């Protein structure tokens, strides 16, 4: 009789434990913030889901208007990174599991399309680098892309974080230094392209000239920018928009 009672007690305890497992899982899931839905690509490491700008975890991609060097020529690596992320996502649902919040208040998240980890795929393609300042998650993928000379590794590029600092510094200088400092003969072709783009953006009357511009709500314009829409007034946003003849005309104008 005692053995039967002991066995029954064990069965009851095991049953109670099994019943609590779904409850424990639910608590764990409830503590994780999930962003899910159709995504708009801002650049190679940013997407917008339901109006929320989300930074892909563990990577840093060239800015949308950043150029790199390959075969002694400039190529729009930032534009290419943006297009590639759009291609990876397509019309599929993006699921992002939030891991942190950056200094701008944006969620930083692991984002997937099906079984594909978007951060991992971008680094594998050489169109983003492992953001080792915050994570070593994609060092292996970066090493493989480097060895195969894919994407950014096919030539020379400025670290995206460094590029942002330098661009911010140049913009501040542009706003405060007398225009005579920018005499055409003292400018490189790249600086002239920067100036033409800056003038074009300043001349645009709307709030969203380029995909990387910030709208009145404090979000990047992405696909809602004038540049991304066919027809109408379209400003110059990237170096590859500026032809050699435009550079020469600018030089003639400043002489």
Secondary structure as UniProt FT lines:
FT   HELIX           2..30
FT   STRAND          34..37
FT   STRAND          39..43
FT   TURN            44..45
FT   STRAND          46..49
FT   TURN            50..51
FT   STRAND          52..56
FT   TURN            57..58
FT   STRAND          59..60
FT   TURN            64..65
FT   STRAND          68..70
FT   TURN            71..72
FT   STRAND          73..75
FT   HELIX           77..89
FT   TURN            90..91
FT   STRAND          94..101
FT   TURN            103..104
FT   STRAND          107..113
FT   TURN            114..115
FT   STRAND          116..117
FT   HELIX           118..124
FT   TURN            125..126
FT   STRAND          129..130
FT   TURN            132..134
FT   TURN            137..138
FT   HELIX           139..147
FT   TURN            148..149
FT   HELIX           151..154
FT   HELIX           160..176
FT   HELIX           179..182
FT   HELIX           184..186
FT   HELIX           189..203
FT   TURN            211..212
FT   TURN            216..217
FT   HELIX           222..224
FT   TURN            226..228
FT   HELIX           239..241
FT   HELIX           244..254
//
